Amino acid sequence: MSSQNETTNTGAKSLQTPDQEQDQTRVRQMMPGNTRKLALTRKRIERRDLREDEDPEERARRHKEQELKPLYKELLYTINHKMGNPSLAEVFTESQLQEYIKEAFTMTEQEHKGLTEKVQKSEPPVYCLMATLKEAKGILGKDVSGFSDPYCLLTILEDEEESRTRRSRAKPSKSVVKDAASDDKLFQTDVKKQTLNPIWNQTFILEFGDVIGASFHLEMWDKDEEVSLSQKFEEIKSNFNSLRRIIKDAKKEKGTDDFLGKVVVKLQDLHCTQDNWYTLEPRTETYPDRGQCHLKLKFIHKSRDGTLSAGRSAYINYSGMLQQFVQAYISKQQSSAPWKGALCGEAQSLLELYATQNDLSPFLQDLAKWVAYSKLYQSLEVDSSVLFQQLTSVEYHWHQQELPYQQKQELGDSLHGFLQYGLLLVAKYRDIFPPTQSATPKLHTLLRILVQICKTQAFQKLNPAQFDLHDAVNEAIQTGTQEWFSIQKGLHQPMTKDLLEIAGALSRLIGEVQKDINHNKDVWNRVFVSAVQVDSFTVVYKKLDSLLAKEVRETLSLVEGHMEQELANSLFPVYLSLQVIHKDKAFLQKRGVLELTNFQEDFREALPYWLNQAFSTTQDRVERAVQVDQLQPLQAGVVPIKHSSSAVDLVACVQPICQLWDQLFWPDPEEAFMLMVKLTEDVCKIVVNYCHILKGRVRLLSENSDPASAINMLCVVVNDLEHLRSVLTRLPTQLNWAGLRDRTQNVIGESQFNNTLPLQLQQAQSVLAREIRSALDTLGKKLNTDIETHVRSMSTRRRIPSKSTEDAAAPLMRYLEQELQYMNENLVKENFNSLLTPLWNNSVKILHQVATQHPQQEGLMVFCQRLLYTLQVGSSGYINCRDVWFARVRLLVPLYSRSSLQKPAKRRTNAWSLI
């Protein structure tokens, strides 16, 4: 009745191209844990190995003869004996379908004609209509109880037979099927007792000669059975309303069934498969509403010519056709996007026609699609969602229908094979699914497919051995990481045995490992955790930790005893990369013992060279910064920057030394303390050297400069030194002395700690303070020379009216306004205030000298009054110095105003001492 139960020895695999056969053999050889049918696999490998040297053209010719042409003939046979149209909206003619398969199977016109002739000479099939009566609802109730005992009669009548039956009747009759069809063509369902909604689910195969002029007939009847008189009276007692129906039954001939309705469908109006509810039509208008009947009608073939495809089962042929159509569709696409399950209309029509004619169940069709698509996935770009959809369909049908034994075996092999192939892809996820927005969703879908395979009842029933996907994915990731590391090691293999080349190769290898760890942490781990609950980052990190630790130790053992500056410099990037990798352990879910722990000890021989390199490099940068410094303030305006470029550059140059401390992150507390001492010492040395270099720069620039420019540069130098002093003050915070103190409190005493690091800093700050005082003294001396000149000029004039006093003070006023205001604007506040004290002391000395040169009190009083006037009318630009000087000069005037009652010399001495 159906080809669904056909099984052949060739059903173990679906159609494959020659290249795909060899590719699949290699894949199966690579699959870990592939224990199913191991002996059979070996035999296949041995047979195929004999053909490995076969000419490609000969292989293609053989494939076409043995695989493609049988399928081609089956398709021609399907087109020639087509019944009904597929469910697609677009209808294709026979010539269109033939032209399509000729292109899809790459047949020449001559091959097409030859195969067409063979098909035309083949035996035609027996045309059949498979009618499945599922159920009915709302039918008439013909019995006294208000229900019926329905059954149905089914047959196919040609128009001629029906007309002949109607003409032979003496009077009109409700029955057509009983009279027109012979017993061998008439099919009857079971009788369903006392119901208005019967359920049958019975299938019948109805043969016919031609679609044209033939109709499917279904008549529904109520079975009439003889009932005793006592039963009739019981029914009357229970339901008096049924009396009318009893009277009607009495008039009816004994044993005559009641007509309930009919369905008549012309075969030429049917699709190749049709599943609909049909209205039960009456013979008369007495009861027009007679309910509905649910029918599934499908055109199938019986006795197809089996020689066309060399005895292959319909299922195998369907799989081969499907695979060929998919390959043809993908090859015609211009886009490089993955195939998402679409096929052209011709391919869909042919597949539906072939499946219908051979009565392939939806389960077998979905199974064929899963097998074909899962194999195409291994050779073509197929979207993973297509496989997921088919796998879901297979699982749905698994609970609805029993598969034949051969197809069960094929499904088991396919699920197991794809699972192993998927694990191979998982092992190579770095190359196949790079960390991009377009690739990672594909990895996620593949993992979901693997999860779904393991969850399916089919896999659990057909693969009884215990299989833990979580462990399998974990193992695949480890295996893939091992292979990836070996490949990267080979790519970055040193070309020579030179130690610098070896260190450079190790640095490049660690760089690749570092990027891979970041990608696993940021991208791939989310995919694995979401799909299969596997923490891939932890798996990868621990594996790479072990591999990398071994590689680092082997490389450093080669350079041991041969350390020099250049080699140490090449190892520093290696150290930094390892430091970053080691810090990523914070993201591990389960840490355990890591082999890279305390890896710093392996670099102890290179550590002094790194410190020396940092110091010398910083020193050179500082010298170059001073050489190009013009000793000009960096910025004027509302928020001025009063130091020069070299001070800023020095801070930037020293910063890498502070960063070196963080980069080293030395684990041993005692050694870390010694490192801090060395780094602090180097910073202090650089600062002190900067002071000496800056002084030399000032002398060089001052040689060819005017006095005013020299004073300007000297102001900038003072500001630079003050800026450095503030930088040194922040150094303990930058180097995190407090954190180091906590780490070393068990090995370094508090007194030793405080007497070492702070003492170094204090010594450097003392040098800076001394240099600042020296510079301010120099600056004060340059100003005192001019101030002395103006003061002496004021003291030589006799006392005259107030206007003359203004004239006498004018030169000093102009000088103070220019110079002191400039100092106030261009020196930082601390240094400007420091400058006033030596300036005042020198000015007092000048006053003392001038006073001693004027024996008469009147001359000294005139001078003091003029000086007081000068300060009173001083501009606000030098308000700081004015306030100080004003207070002190006010002290002078009263003292000298009362000196007439005392000895002048003694009074003057006391006055100067008070000042």
C-alpha positions in Angstrom: 0.0 0.0 0.0 2.8 2.4 0.8 6.5 2.7 0.2 7.0 3.9 3.7 8.1 0.5 5.0 10.6 -0.1 2.2 14.1 -0.8 3.4 17.2 -1.5 1.4 20.8 -1.9 2.1 21.6 1.3 0.3 19.5 3.3 2.8 22.4 3.7 5.2 23.4 7.0 3.6 21.9 9.6 1.3 23.3 10.8 -1.9 26.7 12.5 -1.9 29.1 13.9 -4.4 32.4 12.2 -4.8 34.3 15.0 -3.1 31.8 15.0 -0.2 32.3 11.3 0.3 36.0 11.7 0.8 35.5 14.8 3.0 33.0 13.0 5.2 35.4 10.0 5.5 38.2 12.3 6.8 35.8 14.0 9.2 34.6 10.7 10.6 38.2 9.7 11.1 38.9 12.8 13.1 35.8 12.5 15.3 36.6 11.7 18.9 34.6 8.9 20.5 33.1 7.7 17.2 32.4 4.1 18.3 29.2 3.5 16.3 29.6 0.9 13.6 33.4 1.1 13.8 33.9 -2.0 11.6 31.6 -0.8 8.9 33.4 2.5 8.9 36.7 0.8 8.4 35.4 -1.2 5.5 34.2 1.9 3.8 37.5 3.7 4.4 39.4 0.7 2.8 37.1 0.7 -0.2 37.4 4.4 -0.8 41.1 4.4 -0.3 41.4 2.3 -3.4 39.9 5.2 -5.4 41.9 8.0 -4.0 44.1 8.1 -7.1 41.2 8.1 -9.4 41.0 10.8 -12.1 38.6 13.6 -11.0 36.9 13.6 -14.4 36.4 9.9 -14.2 35.1 10.2 -10.7 32.6 12.9 -11.8 31.4 10.7 -14.7 30.9 7.7 -12.5 29.0 9.9 -10.0 26.7 11.2 -12.7 26.0 7.7 -14.1 25.5 6.0 -10.8 23.9 8.7 -8.7 22.5 11.5 -10.7 20.9 9.8 -13.7 18.8 7.4 -11.7 17.4 10.4 -9.8 16.9 12.2 -13.0 14.8 9.4 -14.4 12.7 9.2 -11.2 12.0 12.9 -11.6 11.0 12.5 -15.2 8.7 9.7 -14.2 7.2 11.8 -11.5 6.5 14.7 -14.0 5.0 12.3 -16.7 2.6 10.7 -14.2 1.8 13.9 -12.2 -1.7 13.9 -10.5 -2.9 17.1 -9.0 -1.0 20.3 -8.5 1.3 21.0 -5.5 0.2 23.3 -2.7 2.2 26.3 -4.1 0.3 29.2 -5.5 2.5 29.2 -8.6 1.8 26.3 -11.0 4.5 25.0 -13.3 4.0 23.2 -16.6 5.7 19.9 -17.4 8.1 21.6 -19.8 9.1 24.1 -17.1 9.8 21.3 -14.6 11.8 19.3 -17.1 13.9 22.4 -18.0 14.6 23.0 -14.3 15.9 19.5 -13.5 18.0 19.5 -16.7 19.8 22.6 -15.4 19.9 21.4 -11.7 21.4 18.0 -12.7 23.7 19.6 -15.4 22.3 17.2 -18.1 23.1 17.9 -21.7 20.3 17.9 -24.3 21.4 14.6 -25.6 21.4 13.0 -22.2 18.0 14.5 -21.5 16.5 13.0 -24.6 18.0 9.6 -24.0 16.7 9.4 -20.4 13.3 10.7 -21.4 13.0 7.9 -24.0 13.8 5.3 -21.3 11.2 6.8 -18.9 8.6 6.8 -21.6 9.2 3.1 -22.2 8.9 2.2 -18.5 5.9 0.6 -16.9 3.3 3.2 -15.8 2.2 3.2 -12.2 -1.2 2.4 -10.8 -3.0 5.7 -10.0 -4.5 5.7 -6.6 -6.2 8.1 -4.3 -5.4 7.6 -0.6 -8.4 8.7 1.3 -8.2 9.1 5.1 -11.6 9.7 6.8 -10.7 11.4 10.0 -14.0 12.4 11.6 -17.3 14.1 11.2 -19.3 16.6 13.2 -22.9 17.8 13.5 -24.5 14.9 11.5 -28.2 14.1 11.6 -29.6 12.0 14.4 -31.8 9.3 12.8 -32.4 7.0 15.8 -35.2 7.3 18.4 -32.5 8.3 20.9 -31.6 11.3 18.8 -28.2 9.9 17.7 -27.1 7.8 14.7 -24.9 4.8 14.0 -23.0 6.3 11.1 -20.7 4.6 8.6 -19.4 5.7 5.2 -19.0 4.2 1.8 -16.1 5.4 -0.4 -15.4 4.8 -4.1 -14.2 6.5 -7.2 -16.6 6.7 -10.1 -16.0 7.9 -13.6 -18.7 10.1 -15.2 -19.8 7.3 -17.6 -20.4 4.9 -14.8 -22.4 7.3 -12.8 -24.6 8.3 -15.8 -25.3 4.6 -16.6 -26.4 4.0 -13.0 -28.8 6.9 -13.0 -30.4 5.8 -16.3 -30.9 2.2 -15.0 -32.9 3.2 -12.0 -36.7 2.9 -12.2 -37.2 5.7 -9.7 -34.9 8.3 -8.0 -32.8 6.8 -5.2 -30.6 8.3 -2.5 -27.9 5.7 -3.0 -25.4 6.1 -5.9 -22.3 4.4 -4.5 -24.0 1.1 -3.6 -25.5 0.7 -7.1 -22.7 2.1 -9.2 -19.6 0.6 -7.7 -18.6 -3.0 -7.7 -17.8 -4.7 -4.4 -14.0 -4.6 -5.1 -14.1 -0.9 -5.6 -16.4 -0.1 -2.8 -14.9 0.6 0.7 -16.9 0.8 3.9 -15.8 2.3 7.3 -16.6 1.0 10.7 -20.0 1.8 12.3 -19.8 4.2 15.1 -22.5 3.7 17.7 -24.8 6.4 19.0 -22.9 9.6 18.1 -23.3 12.8 16.1 -19.6 13.4 16.0 -18.0 10.2 14.9 -14.2 9.7 14.7 -12.8 7.0 12.3 -9.2 7.8 11.3 -9.4 5.1 8.7 -7.4 5.1 5.4 -8.3 3.5 2.1 -6.5 3.2 -1.2 -8.8 3.8 -4.2 -7.4 2.9 -7.6 -8.6 4.7 -10.8 -7.6 5.0 -14.4 -7.5 8.7 -15.2 -7.9 11.9 -13.2 -10.1 13.5 -16.0 -13.7 12.5 -15.7 -13.4 10.8 -12.4 -14.9 11.8 -9.0 -14.4 10.7 -5.4 -17.7 9.7 -3.7 -18.4 9.4 0.0 -21.8 8.6 1.3 -22.6 8.5 5.0 -25.4 6.2 6.3 -27.1 5.5 9.6 -27.0 1.7 10.3 -30.5 0.3 10.9 -30.7 -2.7 13.3 -33.8 -4.7 14.3 -35.0 -3.8 17.8 -37.5 -5.8 20.0 -40.9 -4.3 20.9 -40.0 -4.1 24.6 -37.0 -2.0 23.7 -39.2 0.3 21.7 -41.6 0.9 24.7 -38.6 1.6 27.0 -37.4 4.3 24.6 -40.9 5.8 24.5 -41.0 5.9 28.3 -37.6 7.6 28.4 -38.3 10.1 25.7 -41.9 10.7 24.5 -40.6 13.1 21.8 -39.2 10.2 19.9 -42.6 8.8 19.1 -42.7 10.5 15.8 -39.4 9.0 14.9 -40.7 5.5 15.9 -43.8 5.9 13.7 -41.5 6.8 10.8 -39.3 3.8 11.4 -42.4 1.6 11.3 -43.2 2.7 7.9 -39.7 2.0 6.7 -38.7 -1.3 5.2 -37.0 -3.6 7.7 -33.1 -3.4 7.5 -33.0 -0.3 5.4 -30.3 2.3 6.4 -30.9 6.0 6.6 -29.0 8.4 4.3 -27.1 11.0 6.2 -25.2 12.9 3.5 -22.6 12.7 0.7 -19.4 14.3 -0.5 -18.5 14.4 -4.2 -15.1 15.8 -5.3 -13.8 15.8 -8.9 -10.3 14.4 -8.9 -9.0 17.0 -11.4 -9.9 19.8 -8.8 -7.7 18.3 -6.1 -4.2 19.2 -5.2 -1.7 16.3 -4.9 -2.3 16.5 -1.2 -5.4 18.0 0.4 -6.6 18.1 3.9 -10.1 19.8 4.3 -13.4 19.8 6.0 -16.2 19.0 3.5 -19.9 19.8 3.9 -22.2 16.7 3.7 -24.6 17.4 0.9 -28.3 16.2 1.0 -30.2 14.3 -1.8 -33.3 16.4 -1.0 -34.0 19.7 0.7 -35.7 18.0 3.7 -32.6 18.4 5.9 -30.2 20.8 4.2 -27.8 21.1 7.2 -26.3 17.6 7.6 -22.9 18.4 9.2 -19.3 18.2 8.0 -16.7 15.5 7.2 -12.9 15.8 7.6 -11.0 14.1 4.8 -7.4 13.9 3.8 -7.0 13.1 0.1 -3.6 12.3 -1.5 -2.7 11.0 -5.0 -0.2 8.2 -4.8 1.4 5.6 -7.1 1.3 1.9 -6.7 3.7 -0.4 -8.6 6.1 2.3 -9.8 8.8 1.1 -12.1 11.6 0.2 -9.7 14.3 -0.2 -12.4 14.6 3.5 -12.9 16.7 4.1 -9.7 18.3 0.7 -9.4 16.0 -0.4 -6.6 16.7 2.4 -4.2 14.0 3.3 -1.8 11.8 6.4 -2.3 13.3 7.8 0.9 16.9 7.6 -0.4 15.8 9.1 -3.7 14.0 11.9 -2.0 17.2 12.7 0.0 19.3 12.7 -3.1 16.9 15.0 -5.0 16.8 17.4 -2.0 20.5 17.6 -1.7 21.0 18.2 -5.4 18.3 20.9 -5.5 19.9 22.7 -2.6 23.4 22.6 -4.2 21.9 23.9 -7.4 20.1 26.7 -5.6 23.2 27.8 -3.6 25.4 27.7 -6.7 23.1 30.2 -8.5 23.0 32.7 -5.6 25.2 35.8 -6.1 25.3 36.5 -2.4 27.8 34.9 -0.1 25.3 34.8 2.8 24.6 31.4 4.3 21.7 29.4 2.8 18.6 29.7 5.0 16.5 26.9 3.7 14.9 28.5 0.7 14.3 26.6 -2.6 12.9 27.7 -5.9 9.3 27.0 -6.8 10.2 24.2 -9.2 12.3 22.3 -6.7 9.5 22.6 -4.0 6.9 21.4 -6.5 8.9 18.4 -7.6 9.8 17.4 -4.0 6.1 17.6 -3.0 5.0 15.6 -6.0 7.6 12.9 -5.5 6.9 12.6 -1.8 3.2 12.4 -2.4 3.3 9.9 -5.2 5.5 7.6 -3.1 3.6 8.2 0.1 6.5 9.5 2.1 5.3 10.6 5.5 6.1 14.1 6.8 8.4 12.3 9.3 10.5 10.7 6.6 10.5 14.0 4.6 11.8 15.9 7.7 14.2 13.1 8.4 15.6 13.4 4.9 15.9 17.1 5.2 17.7 16.8 8.5 20.2 14.2 7.1 20.7 16.2 3.9 21.1 19.6 5.5 23.4 18.3 8.3 25.7 16.9 5.6 25.5 20.0 3.5 26.4 22.0 6.6 29.8 20.3 6.6 30.6 21.4 3.0 28.5 24.4 2.2 27.5 27.6 3.9 24.3 26.6 5.6 22.6 28.7 8.3 22.4 26.9 11.6 18.8 27.9 12.1 17.8 25.6 9.2 19.2 22.6 11.1 17.6 23.7 14.3 14.2 23.9 12.6 14.5 20.4 11.1 15.7 18.9 14.3 12.6 20.3 16.1 10.4 18.8 13.4 12.1 15.4 13.8 11.5 15.5 17.5 7.9 16.4 17.0 7.3 13.5 14.6 9.2 11.0 16.8 6.3 11.0 19.3 3.7 10.7 16.5 5.0 7.9 14.2 7.3 4.9 14.3 10.2 4.9 12.0 11.3 1.8 10.0 14.4 0.1 11.3 16.7 1.3 8.6 15.7 4.9 9.0 16.1 4.7 12.7 19.7 3.6 12.2 20.3 6.4 9.8 18.8 8.9 12.2 20.9 7.6 15.0 24.1 7.7 12.9 23.2 11.2 11.6 22.6 12.7 15.1 25.7 11.1 16.5 27.8 12.1 13.5 26.6 15.7 13.5 27.2 15.9 17.3 30.8 14.8 16.8 31.3 17.1 13.8 29.8 20.0 15.9 32.3 19.3 18.6 35.1 19.5 16.0 33.7 23.0 15.1 33.6 23.9 18.8 37.3 22.9 19.1 38.1 25.3 16.2 35.7 28.0 17.3 38.5 30.6 17.2 38.9 30.2 13.4 35.3 29.3 12.4 33.5 31.7 14.7 35.7 34.8 15.1 34.6 37.3 17.8 32.4 39.4 15.5 28.8 40.4 15.7 28.0 38.2 12.7 29.9 35.1 13.6 29.2 34.6 17.3 25.4 34.1 16.8 26.3 31.2 14.5 28.3 29.6 17.3 25.4 30.1 19.7 23.0 28.5 17.3 25.3 25.5 16.7 25.7 25.0 20.5 21.9 25.1 20.8 21.6 22.5 18.1 24.0 20.2 20.0 22.0 20.7 23.2 18.8 20.0 21.3 20.3 16.8 19.8 21.2 15.5 23.3 17.7 16.4 24.6 15.8 14.6 21.8 14.1 11.3 22.5 15.5 10.0 19.3 19.1 10.5 20.4 18.5 9.1 23.8 16.8 6.0 22.4 19.2 5.4 19.5 22.4 6.2 21.4 22.0 4.5 24.8 25.6 5.1 25.9 25.9 7.9 28.5 26.9 11.1 26.8 27.5 14.3 28.8 27.5 17.3 26.4 28.9 19.6 29.1 32.0 17.4 29.5 32.3 16.9 25.8 32.3 20.7 25.1 34.8 21.2 27.9 37.1 18.6 26.4 36.7 20.1 22.9 37.6 23.5 24.1 40.7 22.2 25.8 41.7 20.2 22.7 41.1 23.2 20.5 43.1 25.4 22.8 46.0 23.0 22.8 46.0 22.8 19.0 45.6 26.6 18.6 48.6 27.2 21.0 50.7 24.7 19.0 49.9 26.5 15.7 50.7 29.9 17.2 53.9 28.6 18.6 54.9 27.3 15.1 53.9 30.6 13.5 56.1 32.6 16.0 59.0 30.2 16.0 62.4 32.0 16.1 64.2 31.9 12.8 67.6 31.6 14.5 69.1 30.6 17.8 69.9 34.2 18.7 68.7 35.0 22.2 67.1 38.3 21.1 65.2 36.5 18.4 64.1 33.9 20.9 62.9 36.5 23.3 61.1 38.4 20.5 59.3 35.2 19.4 58.2 34.5 23.0 56.9 38.1 23.3 54.8 37.7 20.1 53.4 34.4 21.2 52.4 35.8 24.6 50.8 38.7 22.8 48.6 36.3 20.8 47.7 34.5 24.0 46.8 37.7 25.7 44.4 38.7 22.8 42.8 35.2 22.9 42.2 35.4 26.6 40.5 38.8 26.2 38.3 37.5 23.4 37.3 34.5 25.5 36.6 36.7 28.4 34.6 39.4 26.6 32.9 37.5 23.8 33.0 33.7 23.5 32.5 33.0 27.2 29.0 34.7 27.1 28.1 32.4 24.2 29.2 29.2 25.8 27.6 30.0 29.2 24.3 31.0 27.6 24.1 28.0 25.3 25.6 25.1 27.2 26.5 26.5 30.7 30.2 26.0 30.1 32.6 28.6 31.5 34.9 28.6 28.5 37.0 31.4 29.9 38.1 29.3 32.9 38.8 26.3 30.7 40.9 28.3 28.3 42.7 30.3 30.9 43.8 27.3 32.9 44.9 25.5 29.8 46.9 28.5 28.5 48.3 29.1 31.9 49.8 25.6 31.9 51.1 25.8 28.3 52.5 29.3 28.7 54.2 28.7 32.0 56.1 25.8 30.5 57.1 27.8 27.4 58.3 30.8 29.5 60.4 28.6 31.8 62.0 26.8 28.8 62.8 30.1 27.1 64.3 31.8 30.2 66.4 28.8 30.9 68.2 29.5 27.6 69.0 33.1 28.5 70.1 32.4 32.0 73.7 33.6 32.5 73.7 35.6 29.3 71.7 38.6 30.4 72.6 42.0 29.1 70.8 45.3 28.6 69.4 44.7 25.1 68.2 41.2 26.0 66.6 42.5 29.2 64.8 45.2 27.3 63.4 42.6 24.9 62.1 40.6 27.9 60.3 43.5 29.5 57.3 43.3 27.2 57.1 39.6 28.0 57.0 40.4 31.7 54.3 43.0 31.2 52.1 40.7 29.1 52.4 38.0 31.7 51.5 40.5 34.4 48.3 41.4 32.5 47.4 37.8 31.9 48.0 36.9 35.5 45.7 39.7 36.6 42.9 38.2 34.6 42.7 35.3 37.1 40.3 37.6 39.0 37.6 36.6 36.4 38.0 32.9 37.0 35.0 31.1 38.5 37.2 28.3 40.0 40.8 29.4 40.4 42.7 26.4 41.9 46.5 26.3 41.5 47.9 28.3 38.6 51.3 27.6 37.2 52.1 31.2 36.4 51.9 32.1 40.0 55.1 33.9 41.1 56.3 33.9 37.5 58.2 37.2 38.4 60.9 35.2 40.1 62.0 33.9 36.7 62.8 37.5 35.6 64.9 38.4 38.7 68.1 38.4 36.6 66.7 41.0 34.2 65.3 43.3 37.0 68.4 45.4 37.6 68.7 46.1 33.8 65.1 47.3 33.7 65.7 49.7 36.6 68.9 51.0 34.9 67.1 51.4 31.6 64.3 53.4 33.2 66.8 55.7 35.0 69.0 56.3 32.0 66.1 56.9 29.6 64.5 59.3 32.0 67.7 61.2 32.5 68.3 61.5 28.8 64.8 62.9 28.3 65.2 65.4 31.1 68.5 66.6 29.5 66.9 67.0 26.1 63.9 68.9 27.7 66.3 71.4 29.4 68.3 71.9 26.2 65.2 73.1 24.3 63.8 75.1 27.2 63.8 78.9 26.5 63.0 79.5 30.2 59.7 81.3 29.4 56.4 80.9 31.3 54.2 78.4 29.6 51.0 80.5 29.8 49.9 84.0 30.7 46.4 85.3 31.3 43.7 84.7 33.9 45.2 81.4 35.0 48.9 81.8 34.4 51.4 78.9 34.3 54.6 80.4 35.7 57.0 77.6 35.2 58.7 76.6 31.9 58.4 73.6 29.6 61.2 71.6 31.1 59.4 71.5 34.5 56.4 70.0 32.8 58.5 67.6 30.8 60.4 66.5 33.9 57.1 65.5 35.6 56.2 63.5 32.4 59.6 61.9 32.4 59.5 60.9 36.0 56.0 59.5 35.7 57.2 56.3 33.8 59.4 55.5 36.8 56.3 55.6 39.0 54.4 53.5 36.5 57.3 51.0 36.5 56.5 50.3 40.1 52.9 49.4 39.3 54.0 47.3 36.2 56.5 45.3 38.2 54.0 44.5 41.0 56.8 42.5 42.7 55.2 39.8 44.9 58.0 39.3 47.5 57.5 42.0 50.2 61.1 42.4 51.2 62.4 42.6 47.6 59.5 45.0 46.8 60.8 47.4 49.6 64.2 47.3 48.1 62.7 48.1 44.7 60.9 51.1 46.2 64.1 52.4 47.7 65.9 52.1 44.4 63.1 53.9 42.5 62.8 56.7 45.0 66.5 57.2 44.9 66.4 57.4 41.1 63.7 60.0 41.2 65.6 62.1 43.7 68.8 61.8 41.6 66.9 62.9 38.5 65.5 65.9 40.3 68.9 67.0 41.7 70.5 66.5 38.3 67.8 68.7 36.8 68.7 71.5 39.2 72.3 71.5 38.1 71.4 71.2 34.4 68.9 74.0 34.7 71.5 76.3 36.3 73.8 75.7 33.4 71.1 76.5 31.0 70.4 79.8 32.7 74.1 80.8 32.6 74.2 79.9 28.9 71.1 81.9 28.0 72.1 84.9 30.2 75.5 85.4 28.6 74.0 87.1 25.5 70.9 88.6 27.2 70.2 92.0 28.7 69.8 92.3 32.5 66.0 92.4 32.3 65.8 89.2 30.3 68.2 87.5 32.7 66.0 88.5 35.6 63.0 87.1 33.8 64.7 83.8 33.2 65.8 83.6 36.8 62.2 84.1 37.9 61.1 81.2 35.7 63.9 79.0 37.2 62.7 79.7 40.7 59.2 78.7 39.7 60.5 75.5 38.1 62.3 74.5 41.3 59.2 75.3 43.4 57.1 73.2 41.0 59.5 70.3 41.4 59.3 70.6 45.2 55.5 70.2 45.0 55.9 67.2 42.7 58.2 65.5 45.2 55.7 66.2 47.9 53.2 64.1 46.0 55.6 61.3 45.3 54.7 59.0 48.3 51.1 59.1 47.1 52.1 58.3 43.5 54.2 55.4 44.6 51.7 54.2 47.2 54.0 54.1 50.1 51.1 53.4 52.4 50.2 50.2 50.4 53.8 49.1 50.5 53.9 49.7 54.3 51.0 47.3 54.7 52.6 44.7 52.6 56.0 44.8 54.3 54.9 45.3 57.9 55.8 41.7 58.8 59.3 41.9 57.3 60.4 45.5 57.5 60.3 47.4 60.8 58.5 50.7 61.0 61.6 52.6 62.0 63.6 51.1 59.1 60.8 52.0 56.7 60.5 55.6 58.0 64.3 56.2 58.2 64.8 55.1 54.6 62.2 56.4 52.1 61.2 59.7 53.8 64.9 60.5 54.4 65.6 60.2 50.7 62.8 62.5 49.9 63.9 65.1 52.6 67.4 65.2 51.2 66.1 65.9 47.7 63.8 68.6 49.0 66.6 70.2 50.9 68.6 70.5 47.8 65.7 72.1 46.0 65.1 74.6 48.9 68.8 75.5 48.9 68.8 76.1 45.1 65.6 78.2 45.4 67.2 80.4 48.1 70.3 80.8 46.1 68.3 81.8 43.0 66.3 84.3 45.1 69.5 85.8 46.6 70.9 86.3 43.1 67.6 87.9 42.0 67.6 90.1 45.1 71.2 91.3 44.4 70.3 92.4 40.9 67.4 94.4 42.3 69.3 95.9 45.2 71.8 97.5 42.9 69.1 99.5 41.2 67.3 100.3 44.4 70.5 101.6 46.0 71.0 103.9 43.1 67.5 105.4 43.5 67.7 105.7 47.2 71.0 107.5 47.2 69.6 109.9 44.6 66.8 110.7 46.9 69.1 111.2 49.9 71.3 113.8 48.2 68.6 116.4 47.7 67.8 119.0 50.4 64.4 119.4 52.0 62.1 121.3 49.6 58.3 121.7 49.3 56.1 118.6 48.8 56.2 119.0 45.1 59.9 118.6 45.1 59.4 115.4 47.3 57.3 113.9 44.5 60.0 114.7 42.0 62.6 113.2 44.2 60.6 109.9 44.7 59.5 109.6 41.0 62.4 107.5 39.8 62.2 105.0 42.6 58.4 104.9 42.1 58.7 104.0 38.5 61.3 101.3 39.2 59.3 99.7 42.0 56.1 99.8 39.8 57.9 98.0 37.0 60.1 95.5 38.8 58.2 94.5 41.9 54.9 94.3 40.0 56.6 92.0 37.5 58.0 89.9 40.3 54.6 89.6 41.9 53.1 88.5 38.6 55.8 86.1 37.5 56.9 84.5 40.7 54.7 82.0 42.6 53.4 83.4 45.8 55.8 81.5 48.1 58.9 82.6 46.2 57.7 86.2 45.9 57.2 86.5 49.6 60.6 84.8 50.1 62.2 87.5 47.8 60.9 90.4 49.9 62.8 89.5 53.0 66.3 89.6 51.5 65.3 92.6 49.5 64.2 94.5 52.7 67.4 93.5 54.5 69.6 94.8 51.7 67.4 98.0 51.6 67.9 98.6 55.3 71.6 98.2 54.9 71.5 100.9 52.2 69.4 103.1 54.5 72.0 102.6 57.3 74.8 103.5 55.0 73.0 106.6 53.8 72.1 107.6 57.3 75.7 107.4 58.5 76.7 109.6 55.6 74.3 112.3 56.8 75.5 113.4 60.2 72.7 116.0 60.5 69.4 114.8 61.6 67.6 117.0 59.1 69.0 115.2 56.1 68.0 111.8 57.4 64.4 113.0 58.1 64.0 114.4 54.7 65.1 111.0 53.2 62.7 109.1 55.4 59.8 111.3 54.6 60.5 110.8 50.9 60.7 107.1 51.3 57.4 107.1 53.3 55.7 109.1 50.6 56.9 106.7 47.9 55.4 103.7 49.7 52.1 105.5 50.4 51.4 106.3 46.8 52.7 102.9 45.6 50.5 101.1 43.2 48.3 98.1 44.2 50.3 95.9 41.9 52.9 95.3 44.6 50.6 95.5 47.6 52.4 92.7 49.5 55.8 94.4 49.6 54.2 97.8 50.2 52.4 96.7 53.4 55.6 95.3 54.8 57.8 98.2 53.9 55.2 100.8 54.9 55.0 99.4 58.4 58.8 99.4 58.8 59.4 102.9 57.5 56.6 104.3 59.7 58.6 103.0 62.5 61.7 104.9 61.3 60.1 108.3 61.1 59.0 108.7 64.8 62.3 107.4 66.0 64.2 110.1 64.1 61.7 112.8 65.0 62.5 112.3 68.7 66.3 112.1 68.2 66.9 115.8 69.0 66.7 115.0 72.7 69.2 112.3 72.6 72.6 111.5 71.1 72.1 110.9 67.3 74.6 108.1 66.9 73.3 106.0 69.7 69.7 106.6 68.7 70.4 105.6 65.1 71.9 102.4 66.3 69.0 101.5 68.4 66.6 102.3 65.6 68.4 100.0 63.1 68.4 97.2 65.6 64.7 97.6 66.2 64.1 97.4 62.4 
